[in-house]
Amino acid sequence: MKHEVASHSATYMVEENPGLRTSGNEGQASSGQNSTFFGELRKKATVPLAVAGVATGLLGAKMFAPVERDINQEALNSLKNRPASELVLGSVEAAKAEGVIGEPAFKSASFPDVSDSNPYYEAITGMADAGIIGGFDDGTFGPDKLVTRQQFAKMIVGAMSPTVVATEDSWQDSNKPFNDLVTDDPNSLYPNDYVAVAAANGITQGKSPGKYAPYDNITRAQVDTMMVRAAKNLKQGLLTEPPADYQSTLGDFSPDHAGFLRWAEYNGLLTGLENYDPSWNPFQSATRGEVAQMLWNLKTYEKQTKQGADLVGVENLSLENIPVELAAQLKDIPNLSGITKIVAEDPVNAAKKITAFVIKTNDRDIDNKYFALKDGDNYALKKYFPKFTLLPNLFRTYLTFSYNPQDDFMGFRLGYPYDKQGTEEPWMYQQRMDQVTTNMVEDHGQNGTILAGEIKDVLAGSSQAYLSDGKTMFSYKIDQPYGVEVIKKLANSF
């Protein structure tokens, strides 16, 4: 998972035990002799995100970026003025029963090329079971294959059901909104009737005047735009409007699509996408796996009603009242002293949750400290260690708890005195933080281990906390209505 903490130029890792000193490429732990040495900071070189290659890639993409716009307004008005019964059926049964030309047939069974380790496994199987996206004749799903615009019209109409479903008379050849679709087949809804309903409901505006470009591959940006339009037009009030100061990961990359992507990201519709970070190209053609994930996010979306501390549940458990699958993995851990269950919810999309456990032991050896993360129907038990991450150019210092050098489970952006002081410059900040973090290690460490329980006051005074399960990350900031309570609750979970 890539995110702000690991994205800048200086990272310092606190070695809890010399036996876990990192190798040269920071990728794996190497063995070493145990000792009482503590507090060594190792600088890890990373590549800043704001490099010319990233910026050039996005700007270059703008030159050929397709735009959703300009349809035949007379034809659109004709469709809008037709009886609602002709456009709305109330279920997807008719769509599921249709023979589909050009779009793979529906299959609800598992796909041999989509294992449960696939990042889009849940979305793909969920969308297949709903009859919205199917597999190919050979039984495969093809998660890396691309999606055409006519295929996506069918998918988005199905994803919005029962609000809207195509019927055979949705399309009239005598008055059609786009002139680049083939003559309507009265024995199939695909693709004309799906495209017509998408146009009638403001989901698509075409790619150019009178043109839908049905055979073109749909881009990620177009998927985002059409999803948000569908939600706004067909389920008003479903999504939450982003605050005025909310900045999306990609910023203002396009006057036509950036605003829609901002809504999509804020509402969690892009959650679960692989490598979604500032280098993600919105004008790249979307894969079937990506489309399944985004549409699944939309289909399962649930507006968050909880606030403040209710967004995070923290519960102390014993071996007797934890899931049996997890208990089986913990029974051999020596000196087990406690188990804390954490259930964190997205501040906007209540359908997005992270379930995790902090496994506590009386043994100060880092080899006996764990996180247990919900992984499908089971739990992945992961050893962890803390590290400091310094971002001198942003005047920020994080203390993160990780289960490997690349992926953070939980992190806290430390507050005063870890913020900028006066007219401090980045190099001055880094120099001061080197000493401050070293002092913290010395003050709160024992036998080569940071004792999180002893620095709860430091963590609780953070300006930001985040929690990740490797696929999803939730961030809680102190200046948000729910921030203070959630940060304290997460700090007290250790």
SULTA-V809952 format. One record per residue. RES is the residue in three letters. PHI is phi in radians with two decimals (none if undefined). D_FIRST is the distance of its C-alpha to the first C-alpha in Angstrom with 1 decimal. Layout:
RES/PHI/D_FIRST
RES/PHI/D_FIRST
This chain:
MET/none/0.0
LYS/-1.87/3.8
HIS/-2.76/6.6
GLU/-0.95/10.2
VAL/-1.06/10.5
ALA/-1.77/9.2
SER/-1.83/10.7
HIS/-2.07/14.3
SER/-1.57/17.0
ALA/-2.41/17.8
THR/-2.17/16.0
TYR/-2.04/18.4
MET/-1.80/17.8
VAL/-1.51/20.4
GLU/-1.47/21.8
GLU/-1.32/22.9
ASN/-2.61/24.8
PRO/-0.97/25.9
GLY/-1.21/25.3
LEU/-1.97/21.5
ARG/-1.06/21.9
THR/-1.41/19.1
SER/-1.37/20.2
GLY/-1.02/20.6
ASN/-1.60/17.4
GLU/1.08/15.4
GLY/-1.53/14.1
GLN/-2.42/16.4
ALA/-1.44/18.9
SER/-1.98/22.5
SER/-1.35/25.6
GLY/-2.87/28.0
GLN/-1.45/30.9
ASN/-1.23/30.6
SER/-2.77/32.2
THR/-1.61/32.3
PHE/-0.97/30.7
PHE/-2.69/28.2
GLY/1.71/26.5
GLU/-1.18/25.8
LEU/-1.89/23.2
ARG/-2.03/21.6
LYS/-1.45/20.4
LYS/-1.97/17.4
ALA/-1.32/17.7
THR/-2.28/14.8
VAL/-1.75/15.3
PRO/-1.04/15.8
LEU/-1.25/14.4
ALA/-1.41/18.0
VAL/-1.73/19.4
ALA/-1.03/22.1
GLY/-1.06/20.5
VAL/-1.18/17.9
ALA/-1.10/20.7
THR/-1.11/23.2
GLY/-1.06/21.1
LEU/-1.24/20.9
LEU/-1.15/24.5
GLY/-1.10/25.7
ALA/-1.17/24.3
LYS/-1.05/26.3
MET/-1.11/29.5
PHE/-2.11/29.3
ALA/-1.21/27.3
PRO/-1.23/29.2
VAL/-2.15/30.1
GLU/-1.42/31.0
ARG/-2.94/34.5
ASP/0.95/38.3
ILE/-1.95/39.7
ASN/-1.24/43.3
GLN/-1.13/44.0
GLU/-1.10/47.2
ALA/-1.18/45.7
LEU/-1.10/42.9
ASN/-1.08/45.5
SER/-1.08/47.5
LEU/-1.18/44.6
LYS/-1.15/43.8
ASN/-1.48/47.5
ARG/-1.38/47.8
PRO/-0.96/48.0
ALA/-1.07/44.8
SER/-1.11/45.8
GLU/-1.42/45.5
LEU/-1.95/41.8
VAL/-2.14/40.7
LEU/-1.90/41.2
GLY/1.64/39.1
SER/-2.73/37.2
VAL/-1.76/35.4
GLU/-1.05/38.0
ALA/-1.12/39.8
ALA/-1.13/36.7
LYS/-1.16/35.7
ALA/-1.40/39.2
GLU/-1.26/39.4
GLY/-1.25/39.5
VAL/-1.94/36.8
ILE/-1.69/37.6
GLY/1.54/34.8
GLU/-1.89/32.1
PRO/-0.90/31.4
ALA/-1.20/33.4
PHE/-1.28/32.0
LYS/-2.49/31.2
SER/-1.58/29.9
ALA/-1.25/29.6
SER/-1.18/26.4
PHE/-1.79/25.5
PRO/-1.12/25.7
ASP/-1.73/22.9
VAL/-2.27/20.4
SER/-1.39/19.7
ASP/-1.24/18.1
SER/-1.59/15.1
ASN/-1.15/14.6
PRO/-1.05/11.6
TYR/-1.88/14.6
TYR/-0.98/17.1
GLU/-1.07/17.9
ALA/-1.15/18.3
ILE/-1.13/20.4
THR/-1.18/22.6
GLY/-1.14/23.1
MET/-1.23/24.1
ALA/-1.19/26.3
ASP/-1.12/28.0
ALA/-1.46/28.7
GLY/1.36/30.4
ILE/-1.69/28.4
ILE/-2.24/26.7
GLY/-2.05/28.3
GLY/-1.86/28.4
PHE/-1.49/30.5
ASP/-1.02/34.0
ASP/-1.47/32.8
GLY/1.57/30.6
THR/-1.48/27.2
PHE/-1.77/24.8
GLY/1.22/23.4
PRO/-1.09/19.8
ASP/-1.69/19.5
LYS/-1.29/22.9
LEU/-1.59/23.5
VAL/-2.04/25.2
THR/-1.46/28.4
ARG/-1.17/29.5
GLN/-1.26/32.2
GLN/-1.13/29.9
PHE/-1.19/27.6
ALA/-1.01/30.8
LYS/-1.14/31.5
MET/-1.12/28.0
ILE/-1.22/27.8
VAL/-1.13/31.4
GLY/-1.15/30.7
ALA/-1.17/27.6
MET/-1.57/29.8
SER/-1.10/32.6
PRO/-1.52/34.8
THR/-1.11/35.0
VAL/-2.59/35.9
VAL/-2.47/36.8
ALA/-1.25/38.7
THR/-2.15/42.3
GLU/-1.10/44.6
ASP/-1.74/46.4
SER/-1.18/43.4
TRP/-2.08/44.2
GLN/-2.17/47.6
ASP/-1.05/48.4
SER/-1.31/51.0
ASN/-2.62/48.6
LYS/-1.82/45.1
PRO/-1.28/42.4
PHE/-2.27/41.2
ASN/-1.82/43.6
ASP/-1.95/41.3
LEU/-1.73/40.8
VAL/-1.21/43.2
THR/-0.99/46.1
ASP/-1.07/45.2
ASP/-1.65/45.6
PRO/-1.13/47.4
ASN/-1.70/46.1
SER/-2.58/42.4
LEU/-1.42/40.2
TYR/-1.69/37.8
PRO/-1.72/36.9
ASN/-1.03/39.6
ASP/-1.20/39.7
TYR/-1.15/36.0
VAL/-1.11/35.9
ALA/-1.09/39.0
VAL/-1.17/37.6
ALA/-1.08/34.3
ALA/-1.22/36.6
ALA/-1.09/38.9
ASN/-1.76/36.3
GLY/1.24/34.8
ILE/-1.35/31.5
THR/-2.22/32.3
GLN/-2.11/34.6
GLY/1.46/34.7
LYS/-1.72/33.6
SER/-2.78/36.9
PRO/-0.90/40.3
GLY/1.27/41.4
LYS/-2.11/38.6
TYR/-1.73/35.8
ALA/1.00/34.8
PRO/-1.10/34.2
TYR/-1.63/33.3
ASP/-1.23/30.8
ASN/-1.23/27.1
ILE/-1.41/25.4
THR/-1.57/22.7
ARG/-1.03/19.5
ALA/-1.10/21.3
GLN/-1.14/24.3
VAL/-1.06/22.5
ASP/-1.01/21.2
THR/-1.08/24.7
MET/-1.21/26.5
MET/-1.11/24.4
VAL/-1.17/25.0
ARG/-1.03/28.7
ALA/-1.05/29.1
ALA/-1.14/27.9
LYS/-1.18/30.0
ASN/-1.42/33.1
LEU/-1.84/33.2
LYS/-2.38/31.8
GLN/-0.99/32.7
GLY/1.51/31.1
LEU/-1.16/28.3
LEU/-1.47/25.5
THR/-1.76/25.3
GLU/-1.21/26.1
PRO/-1.12/23.6
PRO/-1.06/25.3
ALA/-1.03/27.1
ASP/-1.61/24.8
TYR/-1.33/21.5
GLN/-1.95/19.6
SER/-1.33/17.1
THR/-1.06/14.2
LEU/-1.66/16.5
GLY/1.17/19.7
ASP/-1.54/23.1
PHE/-1.35/22.3
SER/-2.78/25.2
PRO/-1.16/28.2
ASP/-1.57/28.3
HIS/-2.06/24.7
ALA/-1.06/22.8
GLY/-1.12/24.6
PHE/-1.21/23.7
LEU/-1.12/19.9
ARG/-1.05/20.1
TRP/-1.12/21.6
ALA/-1.08/19.2
GLU/-1.16/16.1
TYR/-1.08/18.0
ASN/-1.59/19.1
GLY/1.37/15.9
LEU/-1.35/17.0
LEU/-1.87/13.8
THR/-1.09/11.6
GLY/1.62/10.0
LEU/-1.27/10.1
GLU/-1.18/8.1
ASN/1.00/7.0
TYR/-1.40/8.6
ASP/-2.65/9.2
PRO/-1.04/12.7
SER/-1.58/13.2
TRP/-1.15/13.0
ASN/-1.60/16.7
PRO/-1.22/18.4
PHE/-1.70/21.5
GLN/-1.34/20.1
SER/-1.09/21.7
ALA/-1.40/19.7
THR/-1.51/19.4
ARG/-1.12/20.8
GLY/-1.15/17.5
GLU/-1.12/16.1
VAL/-1.11/19.4
ALA/-1.04/19.6
GLN/-1.14/16.4
MET/-1.15/17.6
LEU/-1.22/21.1
TRP/-1.14/20.2
ASN/-1.04/18.5
LEU/-1.21/21.8
LYS/-1.16/24.0
THR/-1.66/22.7
TYR/-1.03/22.4
GLU/-2.41/24.2
LYS/-1.13/25.1
GLN/-1.28/24.3
THR/-1.99/27.6
LYS/-1.35/26.5
GLN/-2.39/26.5
GLY/0.96/26.1
ALA/-1.11/25.7
ASP/-1.15/26.0
LEU/-1.22/22.3
VAL/-2.24/21.5
GLY/-1.86/23.5
VAL/-2.18/24.0
GLU/-2.42/26.5
ASN/-1.49/27.9
LEU/-2.19/28.7
SER/-2.08/30.7
LEU/-1.05/30.4
GLU/-1.32/33.0
ASN/-2.17/31.0
ILE/-1.97/27.5
PRO/-0.94/26.6
VAL/-1.07/28.5
GLU/-1.09/25.5
LEU/-1.33/23.9
ALA/-1.00/27.3
ALA/-1.11/27.9
GLN/-1.44/25.0
LEU/-1.67/26.1
LYS/-1.09/29.8
ASP/-1.72/29.9
ILE/-1.34/27.9
PRO/-1.28/30.6
ASN/1.03/31.5
LEU/-1.10/29.4
SER/-2.01/30.2
GLY/-3.14/28.1
ILE/-2.33/25.4
THR/-2.01/23.8
LYS/-1.63/22.3
ILE/-2.12/19.9
VAL/-2.11/19.6
ALA/-1.91/17.7
GLU/-2.05/18.3
ASP/-1.10/17.1
PRO/-1.11/19.8
VAL/-2.03/20.7
ASN/-1.88/19.9
ALA/-1.18/21.4
ALA/-1.31/20.2
LYS/-1.73/16.6
LYS/-2.40/16.5
ILE/-2.14/14.6
THR/-1.96/17.0
ALA/-2.59/16.7
PHE/-2.29/19.3
VAL/-1.75/19.9
ILE/-1.71/22.3
LYS/-1.85/24.9
THR/-2.34/27.5
ASN/-1.42/30.5
ASP/-1.38/29.7
ARG/-1.40/28.3
ASP/-1.20/26.9
ILE/-1.07/23.1
ASP/-1.12/23.2
ASN/-2.04/24.2
LYS/-2.17/21.5
TYR/-2.48/19.0
PHE/-2.03/16.6
ALA/-2.08/17.2
LEU/-1.90/14.7
LYS/-1.14/16.2
ASP/-2.35/15.4
GLY/1.17/17.8
ASP/-1.59/21.2
ASN/-2.18/20.4
TYR/-2.32/18.5
ALA/-1.74/16.3
LEU/-1.59/17.7
LYS/-2.26/15.5
LYS/-1.31/17.1
TYR/-2.40/15.8
PHE/-2.66/16.9
PRO/-1.59/16.9
LYS/-2.66/16.4
PHE/-1.66/17.4
THR/-2.16/15.6
LEU/-1.80/18.2
LEU/-2.07/18.0
PRO/-1.01/21.7
ASN/-1.16/21.9
LEU/-1.83/20.7
PHE/0.98/22.6
ARG/-2.29/19.9
THR/-2.32/19.1
TYR/-2.00/16.5
LEU/-1.98/16.9
THR/-2.03/13.8
PHE/-1.97/14.1
SER/-2.07/11.7
TYR/-1.89/12.1
ASN/-2.84/11.3
PRO/-1.08/11.3
GLN/-1.71/7.7
ASP/-1.97/6.1
ASP/-1.67/8.2
PHE/-1.54/10.2
MET/-2.55/12.4
GLY/-2.54/13.3
PHE/-2.32/16.6
ARG/-1.48/17.7
LEU/-1.24/21.1
GLY/-1.54/24.2
TYR/-0.96/27.6
PRO/-1.64/28.4
TYR/-1.65/24.9
ASP/-1.73/25.5
LYS/-1.08/27.5
GLN/-1.97/31.2
GLY/1.01/33.9
THR/-1.70/33.8
GLU/-0.95/31.4
GLU/-1.70/29.8
PRO/-0.91/26.4
TRP/-1.17/27.9
MET/-1.19/30.0
TYR/-1.11/27.1
GLN/-1.09/25.2
GLN/-1.08/28.4
ARG/-1.16/29.0
MET/-1.18/25.6
ASP/-0.97/26.0
GLN/-1.30/29.0
VAL/-1.09/27.8
THR/-1.21/24.8
THR/-1.10/27.2
ASN/-1.09/29.6
MET/-1.09/27.2
VAL/-1.04/26.4
GLU/-1.20/30.1
ASP/-1.36/31.1
HIS/-2.11/28.6
GLY/-2.03/28.2
GLN/-2.69/30.5
ASN/0.96/30.7
GLY/1.40/27.5
THR/-2.39/25.3
ILE/-1.27/24.0
LEU/-1.68/25.6
ALA/-1.00/23.3
GLY/-1.09/26.4
GLU/-1.52/28.4
ILE/-2.10/26.2
LYS/-1.04/25.7
ASP/-1.15/27.8
VAL/-1.18/25.6
LEU/-1.15/22.5
ALA/-1.14/24.5
GLY/-1.60/25.6
SER/-1.26/22.1
SER/-1.65/21.7
GLN/-2.77/18.2
ALA/-2.34/16.2
TYR/-2.46/12.8
LEU/-2.37/11.7
SER/-2.42/8.6
ASP/-1.94/9.1
GLY/1.64/5.8
LYS/-2.07/6.8
THR/-2.23/8.4
MET/-2.33/8.7
PHE/-1.92/12.3
SER/-2.06/13.9
TYR/-2.17/17.5
LYS/-1.94/19.7
ILE/-1.15/23.2
ASP/-1.54/24.8
GLN/-1.71/23.9
PRO/-0.95/26.5
TYR/-1.74/24.4
GLY/-1.14/22.8
VAL/-1.04/25.3
GLU/-1.12/25.8
VAL/-1.17/22.2
ILE/-1.04/21.3
LYS/-1.12/24.4
LYS/-1.16/23.7
LEU/-1.18/20.3
ALA/-1.09/22.0
ASN/-1.39/24.8
SER/-1.33/22.7
PHE/-1.38/22.7
